Amino acid sequence: MRLVPSEAVLVLGIDLKALRGSPMVRQLLTDEQPRARDRVTQMGFDPARDLEQVVVAAGNVGHRLEFVVLLRGRLERRQILSALQERTELSRRSQRGFTLYRDPSRAGPLLLFPGPRTMIVVSEGYCDALLSRLLGQGRSVLDTPLGVRARTVRQSSAWVTTRLSLALRDYVASRTGWAALKGVELAQGDIKPQADRLDLRLDLQMDAVQGARLVQHRVQQYSRGAPNPPRVTRDGRRVSLRLSLTLAQLRGIRKVAASMLR
């Protein structure tokens, strides 16, 4: 989190090492074992086995959406670069004492290895701010109101916190068909594994009480008759959703998601 630039408006963290301690998650990963060899060949590591922590952050720089992805775990720089160079010849450059890798077209993000067991993927527009953070310069997202909110959920196995710009609210509302989502100012959620389920929480802060009522009503209406509907509560402008998923339900979601990505 301390490496995330202060300009970020969305921060997501996943403690994969903690998640793998859950019996349910271990079973889901066991389902994926036949594909592990292909992932190692393509990426130089197996995300399901080798990654321990992931932080994703994004924000606007001008009119562009910029991002940074921080990865920690059993990551070997030489092995990852070798796997990538099997697919494309990487260019490299030096900037502020760090070596940055990229595909020759300059269309993709930059890749760097600031220390052992650590890899960072960053867009061009966030690169200089990230390097400043690596050198102990500039402001971190932890120094902002968004960072203060992140501290309240970052102990969970997986969490997200974001403040939505007017443009992003309009986009989300148009894509979902829920006009009331234009009123979402802040969103925060987390995932906590239990012995026989995953507990999911999402809190939305709206810009008006009426908008909160509309979102609450829409979620309740949409989930009516579902075998495992979320619990929806409202307190003023805040709407809270709680949902528990069993192993069978998670497998069903993964199957639907896989079919949509084909």
PLY file of the C-alpha trace (Angstrom):
ply
format ascii 1.0
element vertex 262
property float x
property float y
property float z
element edge 261
property int vertex1
property int vertex2
end_header
0.00 0.00 0.00
2.82 2.48 0.74
3.97 2.17 -2.89
0.57 3.16 -4.33
0.61 6.79 -5.59
-1.73 9.24 -3.89
-3.58 9.83 -7.19
-5.22 6.38 -7.00
-9.02 6.32 -6.74
-9.31 2.53 -6.51
-7.23 0.11 -4.44
-7.75 -3.65 -4.26
-5.75 -6.11 -2.17
-5.68 -9.90 -2.08
-3.81 -11.97 0.52
-3.56 -15.18 -1.48
-1.47 -16.88 1.17
-4.27 -16.41 3.70
-6.95 -17.43 1.21
-5.10 -20.66 0.44
-5.42 -21.51 4.14
-9.18 -21.84 3.66
-10.40 -25.41 2.97
-12.82 -24.09 0.35
-10.17 -22.14 -1.53
-7.76 -25.09 -1.38
-10.43 -27.24 -3.02
-11.01 -24.67 -5.77
-7.27 -24.53 -6.45
-7.15 -28.34 -6.58
-9.73 -28.17 -9.37
-7.28 -25.98 -11.30
-4.15 -28.15 -10.92
-4.23 -29.69 -14.43
-3.84 -26.17 -15.89
-0.90 -25.16 -13.68
1.80 -26.42 -16.10
0.44 -24.23 -18.91
0.44 -21.15 -16.66
4.06 -21.72 -15.61
5.09 -22.07 -19.24
3.37 -18.84 -20.27
4.15 -16.63 -17.25
7.16 -18.14 -15.52
5.14 -18.84 -12.37
1.80 -20.31 -11.30
-0.42 -17.56 -9.81
-2.50 -20.07 -7.85
0.58 -21.57 -6.23
3.32 -18.94 -6.18
1.59 -15.60 -5.55
1.18 -14.55 -1.92
0.02 -10.92 -2.07
-1.48 -8.74 -4.80
-2.33 -5.03 -4.71
-4.01 -3.34 -7.67
-4.49 0.43 -7.88
-5.89 2.70 -10.56
-6.58 6.38 -11.08
-6.95 9.07 -13.71
-4.01 11.06 -15.05
-5.48 13.66 -17.37
-8.07 11.78 -19.42
-6.29 8.42 -19.17
-6.86 5.61 -16.69
-3.49 4.57 -15.22
-2.72 1.56 -13.00
-0.13 -0.32 -10.99
-0.15 -4.00 -9.96
2.15 -5.10 -7.11
2.89 -8.83 -6.84
4.76 -10.68 -4.08
5.52 -14.35 -3.67
7.75 -17.05 -5.08
8.69 -14.98 -8.11
12.01 -15.46 -9.89
13.03 -12.57 -12.15
15.11 -14.71 -14.52
12.41 -17.36 -14.91
9.66 -14.80 -15.58
11.71 -12.86 -18.13
12.68 -16.09 -19.88
9.03 -17.15 -20.17
8.00 -13.75 -21.52
10.85 -13.64 -24.04
9.71 -16.98 -25.41
6.59 -15.11 -26.60
8.03 -11.71 -27.54
11.35 -9.89 -27.51
11.39 -7.48 -24.58
12.87 -4.00 -24.75
14.51 -2.52 -21.67
15.38 0.91 -20.36
16.88 2.40 -17.23
14.98 5.09 -15.32
15.92 6.56 -11.95
18.11 3.56 -11.17
15.54 0.88 -12.06
15.47 -1.42 -15.09
12.11 -1.42 -16.86
10.99 -4.09 -19.35
8.37 -3.80 -22.06
7.28 -5.33 -25.35
8.92 -3.54 -28.33
5.62 -2.09 -29.58
5.45 0.14 -26.44
1.74 -0.64 -26.35
1.74 -2.60 -23.11
2.62 -1.78 -19.50
6.10 -1.70 -17.96
7.54 -4.47 -15.83
10.14 -4.13 -13.07
11.60 -6.15 -10.23
12.43 -3.76 -7.36
13.51 -6.51 -4.97
13.52 -10.26 -4.32
10.13 -12.00 -4.58
8.56 -8.79 -5.92
7.30 -7.83 -9.37
5.46 -4.68 -10.45
3.40 -4.07 -13.58
2.71 -0.38 -14.19
1.25 1.82 -16.92
3.42 4.54 -18.43
1.41 7.35 -16.84
1.92 5.97 -13.31
5.55 4.93 -13.79
7.29 8.06 -12.50
5.00 8.33 -9.45
5.66 4.67 -8.64
9.43 5.11 -8.93
9.17 8.10 -6.58
7.41 5.90 -4.04
10.10 3.19 -4.42
12.71 5.89 -3.65
10.74 7.09 -0.62
9.56 10.26 -2.35
6.12 11.70 -3.12
2.84 10.92 -1.36
1.30 7.50 -0.83
-2.40 6.70 -1.10
-2.17 5.98 2.65
-1.89 9.76 3.13
-5.31 10.34 1.53
-8.92 9.80 2.74
-9.10 6.73 0.46
-6.07 5.26 2.23
-7.67 5.87 5.61
-10.69 3.89 4.44
-8.46 1.12 3.10
-6.95 0.62 6.56
-10.35 -0.46 7.87
-10.59 -3.44 5.50
-7.01 -4.33 4.53
-6.80 -7.05 7.22
-9.34 -9.12 5.26
-8.21 -11.83 2.87
-9.43 -9.76 -0.07
-10.72 -6.20 -0.10
-11.45 -3.22 -2.33
-12.07 0.46 -1.67
-12.77 3.15 -4.24
-14.17 6.64 -4.67
-16.05 7.09 -7.91
-15.73 10.12 -10.16
-18.84 11.48 -11.88
-17.61 10.06 -15.20
-17.08 6.60 -13.72
-20.50 6.67 -12.02
-22.14 7.53 -15.34
-20.24 4.71 -17.04
-21.18 2.09 -14.42
-24.82 3.20 -14.46
-25.02 3.04 -18.25
-23.38 -0.40 -18.41
-25.62 -1.91 -15.73
-28.83 -0.09 -16.61
-29.15 1.05 -12.97
-29.56 4.83 -13.10
-29.41 4.99 -9.30
-25.73 3.95 -9.41
-24.90 7.45 -10.62
-25.24 8.40 -6.96
-22.50 6.08 -5.64
-19.73 8.19 -4.07
-17.74 5.48 -2.31
-17.64 1.69 -2.45
-15.87 -0.66 -0.07
-15.97 -4.43 0.28
-14.11 -7.47 1.50
-14.05 -11.29 1.47
-13.51 -13.46 4.52
-13.17 -17.25 4.19
-14.96 -19.46 6.70
-14.74 -23.23 7.12
-17.64 -23.97 4.76
-18.26 -20.69 2.90
-16.93 -17.35 1.76
-18.50 -14.27 3.34
-18.69 -11.25 1.03
-19.46 -7.68 2.11
-20.08 -4.57 0.01
-20.87 -1.11 1.38
-22.00 1.74 -0.89
-22.17 5.36 0.20
-24.64 7.31 -1.92
-24.88 11.06 -2.48
-28.50 11.14 -1.28
-30.87 9.09 0.90
-33.30 8.67 -2.00
-30.56 7.06 -4.10
-29.75 4.67 -1.26
-33.43 3.66 -1.06
-33.51 3.01 -4.82
-30.40 0.83 -4.74
-31.70 -1.14 -1.77
-35.03 -1.71 -3.51
-33.40 -2.71 -6.80
-31.09 -5.28 -5.18
-33.96 -6.78 -3.18
-36.13 -6.90 -6.28
-33.40 -8.47 -8.40
-32.56 -11.15 -5.84
-36.14 -12.07 -4.97
-36.63 -15.82 -5.36
-32.90 -16.55 -5.54
-31.80 -19.62 -3.54
-29.21 -17.60 -1.63
-30.17 -13.89 -1.78
-27.88 -11.24 -0.27
-28.89 -9.49 2.93
-29.45 -5.82 2.17
-29.66 -3.12 4.83
-29.66 0.67 4.69
-28.59 3.34 7.16
-29.19 6.81 5.74
-27.05 7.18 2.61
-25.24 3.88 3.20
-26.35 0.56 1.67
-24.77 -2.67 2.89
-24.89 -6.06 1.18
-23.86 -9.36 2.79
-23.62 -12.66 0.92
-22.27 -16.11 1.78
-21.22 -18.55 -0.97
-20.70 -22.30 -0.62
-18.15 -24.33 -2.58
-20.83 -25.55 -4.99
-21.99 -22.00 -5.65
-18.44 -20.79 -6.28
-17.88 -23.60 -8.76
-21.08 -22.62 -10.52
-19.96 -18.97 -10.75
-16.57 -20.02 -12.11
-18.24 -22.21 -14.73
-20.47 -19.34 -15.89
-17.53 -16.92 -15.95
-15.41 -19.37 -17.97
-18.19 -19.81 -20.54
-18.53 -16.03 -20.94
-14.79 -15.65 -21.57
-14.62 -18.27 -24.31
0 1
1 2
2 3
3 4
4 5
5 6
6 7
7 8
8 9
9 10
10 11
11 12
12 13
13 14
14 15
15 16
16 17
17 18
18 19
19 20
20 21
21 22
22 23
23 24
24 25
25 26
26 27
27 28
28 29
29 30
30 31
31 32
32 33
33 34
34 35
35 36
36 37
37 38
38 39
39 40
40 41
41 42
42 43
43 44
44 45
45 46
46 47
47 48
48 49
49 50
50 51
51 52
52 53
53 54
54 55
55 56
56 57
57 58
58 59
59 60
60 61
61 62
62 63
63 64
64 65
65 66
66 67
67 68
68 69
69 70
70 71
71 72
72 73
73 74
74 75
75 76
76 77
77 78
78 79
79 80
80 81
81 82
82 83
83 84
84 85
85 86
86 87
87 88
88 89
89 90
90 91
91 92
92 93
93 94
94 95
95 96
96 97
97 98
98 99
99 100
100 101
101 102
102 103
103 104
104 105
105 106
106 107
107 108
108 109
109 110
110 111
111 112
112 113
113 114
114 115
115 116
116 117
117 118
118 119
119 120
120 121
121 122
122 123
123 124
124 125
125 126
126 127
127 128
128 129
129 130
130 131
131 132
132 133
133 134
134 135
135 136
136 137
137 138
138 139
139 140
140 141
141 142
142 143
143 144
144 145
145 146
146 147
147 148
148 149
149 150
150 151
151 152
152 153
153 154
154 155
155 156
156 157
157 158
158 159
159 160
160 161
161 162
162 163
163 164
164 165
165 166
166 167
167 168
168 169
169 170
170 171
171 172
172 173
173 174
174 175
175 176
176 177
177 178
178 179
179 180
180 181
181 182
182 183
183 184
184 185
185 186
186 187
187 188
188 189
189 190
190 191
191 192
192 193
193 194
194 195
195 196
196 197
197 198
198 199
199 200
200 201
201 202
202 203
203 204
204 205
205 206
206 207
207 208
208 209
209 210
210 211
211 212
212 213
213 214
214 215
215 216
216 217
217 218
218 219
219 220
220 221
221 222
222 223
223 224
224 225
225 226
226 227
227 228
228 229
229 230
230 231
231 232
232 233
233 234
234 235
235 236
236 237
237 238
238 239
239 240
240 241
241 242
242 243
243 244
244 245
245 246
246 247
247 248
248 249
249 250
250 251
251 252
252 253
253 254
254 255
255 256
256 257
257 258
258 259
259 260
260 261
